[in-house]
Amino acid sequence: MPKITFLGHSAFYMEGSKGRIVIDPFLSGNPVAKMKPQDLKVNFVLLTHGHGDHLGDAIEISRTNQAPVIAPFELANYCASQGVTIHPMHIGGAHNFPFGRVKLTIAHHGSSTPDGTYTGNPCGFLVTMDGKIFYHPGDTGLFYDMKLIGEMNKIDVAVLPIGDNFTMGVDDAVKATEFLNPGMVIPMHYKTFDVIDVRPEEFVNKVKEKGFNGQILSVNSSYEF
């Protein structure tokens, strides 16, 4: 059974019977993170886009673990320019890795690195491990194709940004949950900074009123499915 661990903001560590990955490992400089980059032992690093609060410590973690970076083509090439191994992908594409399968979905957001380098389109990830599907949409606004994603994939766990301002707020994330129809939904991308200081309890209560399962993960806590 796969297990996800919330590392703070939008960072998640995921482990299954065949490998370990981390998504958007923003740890250094993250006021809510409790784990240090050197604490992570992973086989691959996945990046949804190039913003500093998602690219985070990806280069250091990739280099230390000799773990290739999986990311959209332009962002992957940026990572390669920093001296790490990459596996470039793009929207709609899927690939089988030793740990499982990864498919890239659209995300409505932007993507550039802290130094201003353009890194193409942002993405979300459908990650299949041990027969279970985990959906991480990255930073995104609400989009109707989430309904299609939910119809085409039996999503076991989805994590959704709820912080507003840069991404969906609570009510849009509730509608996204309706579209995706996941077995469990977990909020992310909130309270890291004052501008995204929203109450995750409001989101969880609203999705439960709609008949869905919702759960708040505290930093470094896990969910097995």
C-alpha positions, 0 to 999 in steps of 0.5 A: 500500500502506498503512503504519502507524507505531507512535508508542508506547503505543497511538498509530498513524499510518497513511498510504495513497494517499488520506490520513493518519490518527492513532489515539489520539495520546498523545505529550506526557507519554508516556515512550516517545514520540519524536514531538511533536504538531507533527510530525504531518501528518494529515487525520483524528484517530481516538479510541477513548475519552477516557482521557488516554493515548488522547485525548492530544494529539488536540485540538492535532493536530486544530486544527493540521492542521484535521483532523476528529476521528472518535470515538464520539458522546459523545467527539466532542461533547466534542472539539467543545466544545474547538473542533475539527471532528468526525465523530461515529459509534457502535458498528457504524456505518461511513462512507466518508472520503476516505482510506478506510472506518472502522467502529466495533467494541465494546470492553470498557473505560471512557471519560472524559476526564482532567477527569472528563467522561463520553464514552460507550462506548469503541470499536475501529476497522476502518480500510480503506485501499487495499483493506487492513484494519487493526484497532485495538481500543483498550483492551479485554478479550478478548471472543468477538465478536472471532471474528465480527469476524475471520469478517466481515473479512479483517484484514490487520493487527491491533494488540492490547493486551497489558499486562494490568491495564487491558486484555488480558494476553498469553494473552488477546491470543493468544486474540484473535489466534486469533479475529481470524485476522489476516495480521499481529498487532502488540502495543501498550499495554505498557511505557509504565508500570511497571504494564504492564511485560510482554515483547512477545517472549512474545506474539509467540512464543506467536502464532507457536506458534499459526501466526500472524505476529507482529511487534514494532514499536519506537517510530517504526518502520513496517510496510507491507502 
